[in-house]
Every structure is written in structure tokens, then in C-alpha cells.
Amino acid sequence: MSIRRIVAVAAAGVLCVTSVEAQGALSTQGFGYPLGELSTRALSLGGAVGEFDLQSPINPASLGIGVRSGAWVQYSPEFRAIDAGKGTFTNTTARFPLFGLTGRYQDFTVGFSFASYLDRSWTNAYDDTLLLAGVRTPSHATAQSTGGINDVRLAVAWSINPKLSVGLGLHVLPGDNKVLLARDFADSLKIGSYTNASTINYFGQALSLGVTGTPIEHLNVAGSIRLGGPIQVRSGDTTVVGQGRVPLRVGLSVAYEGFAGSAIVVRYDTERWSALKGLGSAAVNLHDATTLSAGLEVAGPKLNGLPSALRVGALSRTLPFSPTAEAVKERGLSGGVGLAFAQGRFAIDLGALFATRTAMGLSEKATTVSVGLAIRP
């Protein structure tokens, strides 16, 4: 198999319903599922607060909203089930999609983060029968993909005054994708087994700019733009087999905080995924995607004198990759709670997103459970 064909198989993935079943998900087509780089809090609000949230490495200016230095980590497993007509296929993906830390000095805050940008991790194993030399032979097939593309960001925010912050972020996007296809036969002594493994690597660069502000009392706005630099895909570590650009992304969030301890937030986000076209073959179906989301955060009961927060949200978006020319649509409802301990120096966020993805008459339901831990010295 040629290098370009290996990349095409690993990246393009599917062209028909049968291969959707093999992958076990509508959401992991192409180069993977876009997690949105959202913290647990932002996920609980449907992503609406993403432009304001300092733990979500989206808007570098949001670092200026924080009043302390700190560190955080997140665990977000996803449980998927796809109804493909011939049965229901289930899959579970364990993810640690986000880690970050910040340091503040006077009016400047510096932040470092590591986030999952596109995740293409799935495993599907099933029993099958092949016709070999006129004889139907039972076998066990395994298809597995692990890895994806990550976003490593170093950013700085300048708090010009209490109502205005600007930020700059430098992004490096490394990653790899390991694909394994294996088949074991019941009569292994006569037939043996088959294994095909391949690895492709990614490396890209980008720059982000952002701003947060309060133009009028109780009304906050935040926006950012990510300018995509070059991104390459390699076979192993040396041979370049495709190149494109990191997708341009533009986002805007608006929050109204006219109610005591509460906020209503809406967000618009668009990403030009077609810039990745040069990484794969013509079999990769790419779609520029738009996300609309809204969320409500209200003050919850106090625990040991410390505040808590209750959150609900909703989102609607297009996924960037699909099995055919028809785009995969995703709609979701979310909710969560935020708790503080140790005089506010330790915080835990709990959240869940219940999403439905549809295309080609197929329906995939997914539940993402998220736990975020933060330390604020």
C-alpha cells in the first residue's frame, strides 16, 4: 500500500454505511471529532461561555478575566451509540482533553495550555465470516484508531483596565494517528492471522487574537480570531504526504449579567475546515462549520459559606467531516454544577453534554461526562 493511500485510508475513513459501522461513529470521520477545546464549565453551558472562559484556550484575552494564578485538568469520557439500521453499535472513548496553567503579574497574565483539537480514537471488534477457497471461514476482526491533533498554546493577556482586556496566543498543533486493522481466524494454525498498522503525524501552527470588554453595565462581550498557519501530514517523521492550513476560526460571545449571581450567554462561532483539504484525498468530505450556543448560569446554594453555580446550555452545529457529501448535524443539551472548597482555592466542575448527531438517515447519540479540577494558590 502506497504512503498516500495509507494516509487516505487513515484520514478519509468512510464512503458508505458499512464503513460507518466499522468506525462505530458518525463523529469520528475524516481527521476526527472537534471537541471545541471547552472546559467543563463551558461544556455545561453548551460552549456559550467559551470566549469568556480562561480555562478554554479559545480567546487569549479571557486570561485577563482571572484574578489569580492557577492550574487545571479535565477528564471527559464519551459514550456513543449509533443506530445503523442493522443494529446498534456502541463505543466508549476516555479522554483527558485539557490541561492548563496561568501566572499573573500586575496587569499581565500568561497562560499555557494543552488541548485536544481533533480526536480520532475508536475501537470496533466483531466476529465475521469470509469465503476462503470456497469455504466459509469464521474470523474475528478488529479495527482501531488512536490519536488525533492537539493544540498547544502559549498566550498572554493585558488587562488595560477593569473593563477591557486584549490577548495574543501562539499555537503549535502536533499530533499523530495510529490505525490498526487485524483479523484472527478460528483455525489459526492453518490460516494464520493478518495485521496492518500505520502511523501518520501532523504538525501545524496558528496565531490567535482576542478581546473582552464591558461596553455598558451588565453587558459583556468577547471575541477572538485564530489565523491559521501551515499544517502538514507526514508518514512517520520525515515524508510529507499532504499539506494545508489550520482552519481560520472567528467567534463572538455576549453575556448579560443583570441578575444577581446569574448570567445569560450566547455564542456564535465559525471555522473554515475546508483549509485542511490538502491533507487528505478527494474522499475526505469537508464542511465549513458554524456553531450556535446559549447558556444560563445561576448562583446555587452556599456550601460552608462558599458559592456554587448551576448551569444549563444548548448547542447546534455542523461537524467538519462526514461519510458522504451530506454534513453531519449535531444538537445537544448540557448541564452542570460548579463547587468551591478551601476558601476558594480549590474548585471542581461537573458537567454533561447529551448530543444527537444525524446524517444519511443514521442517528448517533453521545453522552459526554466531564470533570474539571482547578487549583488557585
FIVOVEX-982054 format. One record per residue (C-alpha): residue number from 1; residue in three letters; x, y, z. Coordinates in steps of 0.25 Angstrom, whole numbers, plus 5000, padded with zeros to 4 digits. Last residue first. Example, Ala and Ser with C-alpha at 12.3 -4.5 7.8 and 13.67 -1.06 7.14 Angstrom:
<atoms>
[atom 2, 'SER', [5055, 4996, 5029]]
[atom 1, 'ALA', [5049, 4982, 5031]]
</atoms>
This chain:
<atoms>
[atom 377, 'PRO', [4988, 5117, 5180]]
[atom 376, 'ARG', [4977, 5114, 5171]]
[atom 375, 'ILE', [4975, 5100, 5168]]
[atom 374, 'ALA', [4965, 5095, 5157]]
[atom 373, 'LEU', [4959, 5081, 5155]]
[atom 372, 'GLY', [4949, 5079, 5143]]
[atom 371, 'VAL', [4940, 5066, 5142]]
[atom 370, 'SER', [4933, 5064, 5129]]
[atom 369, 'VAL', [4922, 5053, 5125]]
[atom 368, 'THR', [4920, 5053, 5110]]
[atom 367, 'THR', [4908, 5046, 5105]]
[atom 366, 'ALA', [4906, 5042, 5091]]
[atom 365, 'LYS', [4895, 5038, 5082]]
[atom 364, 'GLU', [4897, 5035, 5067]]
[atom 363, 'SER', [4886, 5035, 5057]]
[atom 362, 'LEU', [4887, 5030, 5043]]
[atom 361, 'GLY', [4878, 5034, 5031]]
[atom 360, 'MET', [4890, 5039, 5023]]
[atom 359, 'ALA', [4893, 5049, 5034]]
[atom 358, 'THR', [4890, 5051, 5049]]
[atom 357, 'ARG', [4897, 5054, 5062]]
[atom 356, 'THR', [4890, 5055, 5075]]
[atom 355, 'ALA', [4897, 5061, 5088]]
[atom 354, 'PHE', [4895, 5060, 5103]]
[atom 353, 'LEU', [4906, 5068, 5109]]
[atom 352, 'ALA', [4910, 5066, 5124]]
[atom 351, 'GLY', [4916, 5075, 5135]]
[atom 350, 'LEU', [4924, 5075, 5148]]
[atom 349, 'ASP', [4933, 5086, 5152]]
[atom 348, 'ILE', [4942, 5085, 5164]]
[atom 347, 'ALA', [4949, 5097, 5170]]
[atom 346, 'PHE', [4961, 5098, 5180]]
[atom 345, 'ARG', [4966, 5111, 5185]]
[atom 344, 'GLY', [4952, 5117, 5188]]
[atom 343, 'GLN', [4953, 5117, 5203]]
[atom 342, 'ALA', [4957, 5102, 5203]]
[atom 341, 'PHE', [4946, 5098, 5194]]
[atom 340, 'ALA', [4938, 5103, 5182]]
[atom 339, 'LEU', [4927, 5096, 5174]]
[atom 338, 'GLY', [4922, 5097, 5160]]
[atom 337, 'VAL', [4910, 5090, 5154]]
[atom 336, 'GLY', [4906, 5084, 5141]]
[atom 335, 'GLY', [4896, 5084, 5129]]
[atom 334, 'SER', [4896, 5081, 5115]]
[atom 333, 'LEU', [4887, 5079, 5103]]
[atom 332, 'GLY', [4892, 5076, 5089]]
[atom 331, 'ARG', [4890, 5077, 5074]]
[atom 330, 'GLU', [4900, 5071, 5064]]
[atom 329, 'LYS', [4898, 5071, 5049]]
[atom 328, 'VAL', [4907, 5062, 5040]]
[atom 327, 'ALA', [4909, 5068, 5026]]
[atom 326, 'GLU', [4903, 5061, 5014]]
[atom 325, 'ALA', [4914, 5060, 5003]]
[atom 324, 'THR', [4917, 5046, 5009]]
[atom 323, 'PRO', [4923, 5040, 5021]]
[atom 322, 'SER', [4925, 5053, 5028]]
[atom 321, 'PHE', [4935, 5063, 5033]]
[atom 320, 'PRO', [4934, 5077, 5039]]
[atom 319, 'LEU', [4923, 5075, 5049]]
[atom 318, 'THR', [4911, 5085, 5047]]
[atom 317, 'ARG', [4906, 5092, 5060]]
[atom 316, 'SER', [4895, 5093, 5070]]
[atom 315, 'LEU', [4897, 5096, 5084]]
[atom 314, 'ALA', [4889, 5096, 5097]]
[atom 313, 'GLY', [4892, 5100, 5112]]
[atom 312, 'VAL', [4890, 5098, 5127]]
[atom 311, 'ARG', [4898, 5103, 5139]]
[atom 310, 'LEU', [4897, 5103, 5154]]
[atom 309, 'ALA', [4908, 5110, 5162]]
[atom 308, 'SER', [4913, 5109, 5176]]
[atom 307, 'PRO', [4917, 5119, 5186]]
[atom 306, 'LEU', [4925, 5117, 5198]]
[atom 305, 'GLY', [4920, 5119, 5213]]
[atom 304, 'ASN', [4921, 5104, 5216]]
[atom 303, 'LEU', [4913, 5101, 5204]]
[atom 302, 'LYS', [4905, 5113, 5198]]
[atom 301, 'PRO', [4893, 5109, 5190]]
[atom 300, 'GLY', [4894, 5112, 5175]]
[atom 299, 'ALA', [4896, 5124, 5167]]
[atom 298, 'VAL', [4891, 5124, 5153]]
[atom 297, 'GLU', [4898, 5121, 5139]]
[atom 296, 'LEU', [4890, 5120, 5127]]
[atom 295, 'GLY', [4895, 5116, 5113]]
[atom 294, 'ALA', [4893, 5118, 5098]]
[atom 293, 'SER', [4900, 5112, 5086]]
[atom 292, 'LEU', [4901, 5114, 5071]]
[atom 291, 'THR', [4913, 5107, 5064]]
[atom 290, 'THR', [4916, 5109, 5049]]
[atom 289, 'ALA', [4925, 5099, 5041]]
[atom 288, 'ASP', [4932, 5099, 5028]]
[atom 287, 'HIS', [4930, 5085, 5022]]
[atom 286, 'LEU', [4940, 5075, 5018]]
[atom 285, 'ASN', [4937, 5061, 5011]]
[atom 284, 'VAL', [4950, 5054, 5010]]
[atom 283, 'ALA', [4950, 5044, 4998]]
[atom 282, 'ALA', [4957, 5055, 4990]]
[atom 281, 'SER', [4970, 5051, 4997]]
[atom 280, 'GLY', [4976, 5056, 5010]]
[atom 279, 'LEU', [4984, 5068, 5016]]
[atom 278, 'GLY', [4981, 5078, 5004]]
[atom 277, 'LYS', [4967, 5079, 5009]]
[atom 276, 'LEU', [4970, 5085, 5022]]
[atom 275, 'ALA', [4966, 5099, 5019]]
[atom 274, 'SER', [4952, 5094, 5016]]
[atom 273, 'TRP', [4950, 5094, 5032]]
[atom 272, 'ARG', [4947, 5109, 5031]]
[atom 271, 'GLU', [4942, 5110, 5046]]
[atom 270, 'THR', [4930, 5119, 5050]]
[atom 269, 'ASP', [4926, 5122, 5064]]
[atom 268, 'TYR', [4914, 5130, 5070]]
[atom 267, 'ARG', [4912, 5130, 5085]]
[atom 266, 'VAL', [4900, 5133, 5095]]
[atom 265, 'VAL', [4901, 5135, 5110]]
[atom 264, 'ILE', [4891, 5138, 5121]]
[atom 263, 'ALA', [4898, 5141, 5134]]
[atom 262, 'SER', [4894, 5140, 5149]]
[atom 261, 'GLY', [4899, 5144, 5162]]
[atom 260, 'ALA', [4890, 5156, 5164]]
[atom 259, 'PHE', [4882, 5158, 5150]]
[atom 258, 'GLY', [4887, 5168, 5140]]
[atom 257, 'GLU', [4899, 5159, 5136]]
[atom 256, 'TYR', [4897, 5159, 5121]]
[atom 255, 'ALA', [4907, 5151, 5113]]
[atom 254, 'VAL', [4911, 5152, 5098]]
[atom 253, 'SER', [4921, 5143, 5091]]
[atom 252, 'LEU', [4927, 5144, 5078]]
[atom 251, 'GLY', [4936, 5134, 5070]]
[atom 250, 'VAL', [4944, 5134, 5057]]
[atom 249, 'ARG', [4953, 5122, 5053]]
[atom 248, 'LEU', [4962, 5120, 5041]]
[atom 247, 'PRO', [4965, 5106, 5039]]
[atom 246, 'VAL', [4980, 5101, 5040]]
[atom 245, 'ARG', [4985, 5101, 5026]]
[atom 244, 'GLY', [4988, 5090, 5016]]
[atom 243, 'GLN', [4999, 5080, 5014]]
[atom 242, 'GLY', [5000, 5065, 5010]]
[atom 241, 'VAL', [5010, 5054, 5008]]
[atom 240, 'VAL', [5022, 5060, 5015]]
[atom 239, 'THR', [5032, 5048, 5017]]
[atom 238, 'THR', [5040, 5050, 5030]]
[atom 237, 'ASP', [5034, 5046, 5043]]
[atom 236, 'GLY', [5026, 5034, 5040]]
[atom 235, 'SER', [5017, 5037, 5028]]
[atom 234, 'ARG', [5015, 5052, 5029]]
[atom 233, 'VAL', [5003, 5062, 5030]]
[atom 232, 'GLN', [5006, 5077, 5029]]
[atom 231, 'ILE', [4999, 5089, 5035]]
[atom 230, 'PRO', [5002, 5103, 5030]]
[atom 229, 'GLY', [4997, 5115, 5038]]
[atom 228, 'GLY', [4983, 5118, 5042]]
[atom 227, 'LEU', [4979, 5132, 5048]]
[atom 226, 'ARG', [4970, 5129, 5060]]
[atom 225, 'ILE', [4960, 5141, 5063]]
[atom 224, 'SER', [4954, 5145, 5076]]
[atom 223, 'GLY', [4942, 5151, 5082]]
[atom 222, 'ALA', [4937, 5155, 5096]]
[atom 221, 'VAL', [4925, 5164, 5100]]
[atom 220, 'ASN', [4920, 5167, 5114]]
[atom 219, 'LEU', [4907, 5174, 5117]]
[atom 218, 'HIS', [4904, 5177, 5132]]
[atom 217, 'GLU', [4908, 5192, 5130]]
[atom 216, 'ILE', [4911, 5196, 5116]]
[atom 215, 'PRO', [4923, 5193, 5107]]
[atom 214, 'THR', [4928, 5183, 5116]]
[atom 213, 'GLY', [4940, 5177, 5109]]
[atom 212, 'THR', [4948, 5164, 5105]]
[atom 211, 'VAL', [4958, 5164, 5093]]
[atom 210, 'GLY', [4965, 5153, 5085]]
[atom 209, 'LEU', [4976, 5150, 5075]]
[atom 208, 'SER', [4980, 5136, 5071]]
[atom 207, 'LEU', [4992, 5131, 5063]]
[atom 206, 'ALA', [4994, 5117, 5057]]
[atom 205, 'GLN', [5004, 5106, 5054]]
[atom 204, 'GLY', [5003, 5092, 5049]]
[atom 203, 'PHE', [5009, 5078, 5051]]
[atom 202, 'TYR', [5003, 5065, 5048]]
[atom 201, 'ASN', [5008, 5050, 5048]]
[atom 200, 'ILE', [5003, 5038, 5041]]
[atom 199, 'THR', [5004, 5023, 5046]]
[atom 198, 'SER', [5001, 5010, 5040]]
[atom 197, 'ALA', [4998, 4996, 5045]]
[atom 196, 'ASN', [4993, 4984, 5037]]
[atom 195, 'THR', [4991, 4971, 5044]]
[atom 194, 'TYR', [4986, 4957, 5038]]
[atom 193, 'SER', [4985, 4944, 5045]]
[atom 192, 'GLY', [4989, 4930, 5042]]
[atom 191, 'ILE', [4981, 4921, 5032]]
[atom 190, 'LYS', [4985, 4907, 5036]]
[atom 189, 'LEU', [4989, 4908, 5051]]
[atom 188, 'SER', [4980, 4920, 5053]]
[atom 187, 'ASP', [4967, 4911, 5051]]
[atom 186, 'ALA', [4958, 4921, 5057]]
[atom 185, 'PHE', [4964, 4933, 5049]]
[atom 184, 'ASP', [4969, 4946, 5054]]
[atom 183, 'ARG', [4968, 4959, 5047]]
[atom 182, 'ALA', [4975, 4972, 5049]]
[atom 181, 'LEU', [4974, 4986, 5044]]
[atom 180, 'LEU', [4981, 4996, 5053]]
[atom 179, 'VAL', [4982, 5012, 5050]]
[atom 178, 'LYS', [4991, 5021, 5059]]
[atom 177, 'ASN', [4988, 5036, 5057]]
[atom 176, 'ASP', [4998, 5046, 5061]]
[atom 175, 'GLY', [4999, 5060, 5067]]
[atom 174, 'PRO', [5005, 5074, 5067]]
[atom 173, 'LEU', [4998, 5087, 5066]]
[atom 172, 'VAL', [5006, 5099, 5071]]
[atom 171, 'HIS', [4999, 5111, 5075]]
[atom 170, 'LEU', [5003, 5125, 5079]]
[atom 169, 'GLY', [4993, 5134, 5086]]
[atom 168, 'LEU', [4991, 5149, 5088]]
[atom 167, 'GLY', [4981, 5156, 5097]]
[atom 166, 'VAL', [4973, 5168, 5100]]
[atom 165, 'SER', [4966, 5172, 5112]]
[atom 164, 'LEU', [4956, 5183, 5115]]
[atom 163, 'LYS', [4946, 5187, 5126]]
[atom 162, 'PRO', [4955, 5186, 5139]]
[atom 161, 'ASN', [4966, 5194, 5131]]
[atom 160, 'ILE', [4977, 5190, 5120]]
[atom 159, 'SER', [4977, 5176, 5125]]
[atom 158, 'TRP', [4987, 5170, 5116]]
[atom 157, 'ALA', [4986, 5155, 5112]]
[atom 156, 'VAL', [4998, 5146, 5109]]
[atom 155, 'ALA', [4997, 5132, 5102]]
[atom 154, 'LEU', [5005, 5120, 5099]]
[atom 153, 'ARG', [4996, 5109, 5093]]
[atom 152, 'VAL', [4998, 5094, 5090]]
[atom 151, 'ASP', [4986, 5089, 5081]]
[atom 150, 'ASN', [4986, 5074, 5079]]
[atom 149, 'ILE', [4982, 5066, 5066]]
[atom 148, 'GLY', [4978, 5052, 5067]]
[atom 147, 'GLY', [4981, 5039, 5074]]
[atom 146, 'THR', [4976, 5025, 5073]]
[atom 145, 'SER', [4969, 5017, 5062]]
[atom 144, 'GLN', [4965, 5002, 5063]]
[atom 143, 'ALA', [4959, 4992, 5054]]
[atom 142, 'THR', [4958, 4978, 5060]]
[atom 141, 'ALA', [4953, 4966, 5052]]
[atom 140, 'HIS', [4950, 4952, 5058]]
[atom 139, 'SER', [4949, 4940, 5048]]
[atom 138, 'PRO', [4940, 4929, 5043]]
[atom 137, 'THR', [4943, 4922, 5030]]
[atom 136, 'ARG', [4933, 4920, 5019]]
[atom 135, 'VAL', [4940, 4910, 5009]]
[atom 134, 'GLY', [4941, 4913, 4994]]
[atom 133, 'ALA', [4956, 4915, 4995]]
[atom 132, 'LEU', [4953, 4926, 5006]]
[atom 131, 'LEU', [4939, 4932, 5008]]
[atom 130, 'LEU', [4940, 4941, 5020]]
[atom 129, 'THR', [4932, 4940, 5033]]
[atom 128, 'ASP', [4931, 4951, 5043]]
[atom 127, 'ASP', [4932, 4953, 5058]]
[atom 126, 'TYR', [4933, 4968, 5063]]
[atom 125, 'ALA', [4943, 4978, 5069]]
[atom 124, 'ASN', [4942, 4993, 5068]]
[atom 123, 'THR', [4951, 5003, 5074]]
[atom 122, 'TRP', [4951, 5018, 5074]]
[atom 121, 'SER', [4960, 5030, 5075]]
[atom 120, 'ARG', [4960, 5041, 5065]]
[atom 119, 'ASP', [4961, 5053, 5073]]
[atom 118, 'LEU', [4962, 5067, 5067]]
[atom 117, 'TYR', [4967, 5079, 5075]]
[atom 116, 'SER', [4971, 5072, 5089]]
[atom 115, 'ALA', [4976, 5083, 5098]]
[atom 114, 'PHE', [4990, 5086, 5104]]
[atom 113, 'SER', [4990, 5100, 5111]]
[atom 112, 'PHE', [5000, 5111, 5115]]
[atom 111, 'GLY', [4995, 5124, 5121]]
[atom 110, 'VAL', [5002, 5138, 5123]]
[atom 109, 'THR', [4994, 5148, 5131]]
[atom 108, 'PHE', [4998, 5163, 5130]]
[atom 107, 'ASP', [4993, 5175, 5138]]
[atom 106, 'GLN', [5002, 5173, 5151]]
[atom 105, 'TYR', [5008, 5159, 5149]]
[atom 104, 'ARG', [4999, 5147, 5147]]
[atom 103, 'GLY', [5002, 5132, 5144]]
[atom 102, 'THR', [4993, 5122, 5137]]
[atom 101, 'LEU', [4992, 5107, 5136]]
[atom 100, 'GLY', [4986, 5098, 5126]]
[atom 99, 'PHE', [4981, 5083, 5123]]
[atom 98, 'LEU', [4970, 5079, 5114]]
[atom 97, 'PRO', [4965, 5067, 5107]]
[atom 96, 'PHE', [4967, 5056, 5116]]
[atom 95, 'ARG', [4959, 5046, 5108]]
[atom 94, 'ALA', [4953, 5032, 5110]]
[atom 93, 'THR', [4945, 5028, 5098]]
[atom 92, 'THR', [4934, 5018, 5099]]
[atom 91, 'ASN', [4927, 5011, 5087]]
[atom 90, 'THR', [4913, 5005, 5084]]
[atom 89, 'PHE', [4908, 5000, 5071]]
[atom 88, 'THR', [4892, 4998, 5070]]
[atom 87, 'GLY', [4887, 4989, 5059]]
[atom 86, 'LYS', [4886, 4987, 5044]]
[atom 85, 'GLY', [4879, 5000, 5042]]
[atom 84, 'ALA', [4892, 5008, 5046]]
[atom 83, 'ASP', [4887, 5013, 5060]]
[atom 82, 'ILE', [4900, 5019, 5066]]
[atom 81, 'ALA', [4903, 5018, 5081]]
[atom 80, 'ARG', [4914, 5027, 5088]]
[atom 79, 'PHE', [4919, 5029, 5102]]
[atom 78, 'GLU', [4929, 5040, 5104]]
[atom 77, 'PRO', [4939, 5041, 5115]]
[atom 76, 'SER', [4943, 5055, 5119]]
[atom 75, 'TYR', [4954, 5057, 5129]]
[atom 74, 'GLN', [4960, 5071, 5131]]
[atom 73, 'VAL', [4972, 5078, 5138]]
[atom 72, 'TRP', [4974, 5092, 5144]]
[atom 71, 'ALA', [4985, 5101, 5149]]
[atom 70, 'GLY', [4985, 5114, 5155]]
[atom 69, 'SER', [4989, 5129, 5156]]
[atom 68, 'ARG', [4979, 5138, 5161]]
[atom 67, 'VAL', [4969, 5149, 5157]]
[atom 66, 'GLY', [4964, 5143, 5144]]
[atom 65, 'ILE', [4958, 5152, 5134]]
[atom 64, 'GLY', [4971, 5155, 5127]]
[atom 63, 'LEU', [4972, 5140, 5123]]
[atom 62, 'SER', [4960, 5143, 5114]]
[atom 61, 'ALA', [4968, 5151, 5105]]
[atom 60, 'PRO', [4974, 5138, 5099]]
[atom 59, 'ASN', [4961, 5134, 5094]]
[atom 58, 'ILE', [4960, 5119, 5091]]
[atom 57, 'PRO', [4968, 5112, 5101]]
[atom 56, 'SER', [4956, 5109, 5110]]
[atom 55, 'GLN', [4961, 5110, 5124]]
[atom 54, 'LEU', [4960, 5126, 5123]]
[atom 53, 'ASP', [4945, 5125, 5120]]
[atom 52, 'PHE', [4940, 5138, 5113]]
[atom 51, 'GLU', [4940, 5133, 5098]]
[atom 50, 'GLY', [4936, 5119, 5102]]
[atom 49, 'VAL', [4923, 5124, 5110]]
[atom 48, 'ALA', [4913, 5118, 5100]]
[atom 47, 'GLY', [4920, 5105, 5099]]
[atom 46, 'GLY', [4907, 5098, 5103]]
[atom 45, 'LEU', [4907, 5104, 5117]]
[atom 44, 'SER', [4912, 5091, 5123]]
[atom 43, 'LEU', [4923, 5090, 5113]]
[atom 42, 'ALA', [4928, 5104, 5117]]
[atom 41, 'ARG', [4929, 5099, 5131]]
[atom 40, 'THR', [4936, 5086, 5128]]
[atom 39, 'SER', [4946, 5094, 5119]]
[atom 38, 'LEU', [4944, 5095, 5104]]
[atom 37, 'GLU', [4954, 5092, 5093]]
[atom 36, 'GLY', [4943, 5090, 5083]]
[atom 35, 'LEU', [4944, 5075, 5084]]
[atom 34, 'PRO', [4945, 5074, 5068]]
[atom 33, 'TYR', [4943, 5059, 5065]]
[atom 32, 'GLY', [4954, 5053, 5056]]
[atom 31, 'PHE', [4962, 5055, 5043]]
[atom 30, 'GLY', [4952, 5049, 5034]]
[atom 29, 'GLN', [4940, 5043, 5041]]
[atom 28, 'THR', [4940, 5041, 5057]]
[atom 27, 'SER', [4926, 5047, 5059]]
[atom 26, 'LEU', [4918, 5038, 5051]]
[atom 25, 'ALA', [4922, 5026, 5060]]
[atom 24, 'GLY', [4925, 5011, 5061]]
[atom 23, 'GLN', [4937, 5012, 5051]]
[atom 22, 'ALA', [4933, 4999, 5045]]
[atom 21, 'GLU', [4918, 5003, 5045]]
[atom 20, 'VAL', [4922, 5016, 5037]]
[atom 19, 'SER', [4929, 5007, 5028]]
[atom 18, 'THR', [4917, 4999, 5024]]
[atom 17, 'VAL', [4909, 5012, 5022]]
[atom 16, 'CYS', [4918, 5017, 5011]]
[atom 15, 'LEU', [4930, 5025, 5008]]
[atom 14, 'VAL', [4938, 5025, 5021]]
[atom 13, 'GLY', [4951, 5027, 5027]]
[atom 12, 'ALA', [4957, 5039, 5019]]
[atom 11, 'ALA', [4969, 5041, 5029]]
[atom 10, 'ALA', [4974, 5027, 5031]]
[atom 9, 'VAL', [4970, 5021, 5017]]
[atom 8, 'ALA', [4975, 5034, 5010]]
[atom 7, 'VAL', [4988, 5034, 5018]]
[atom 6, 'ILE', [4991, 5019, 5015]]
[atom 5, 'ARG', [4988, 5022, 5000]]
[atom 4, 'ARG', [4998, 5033, 5000]]
[atom 3, 'ILE', [5008, 5024, 5006]]
[atom 2, 'SER', [5006, 5013, 4996]]
[atom 1, 'MET', [5000, 5000, 5000]]
</atoms>
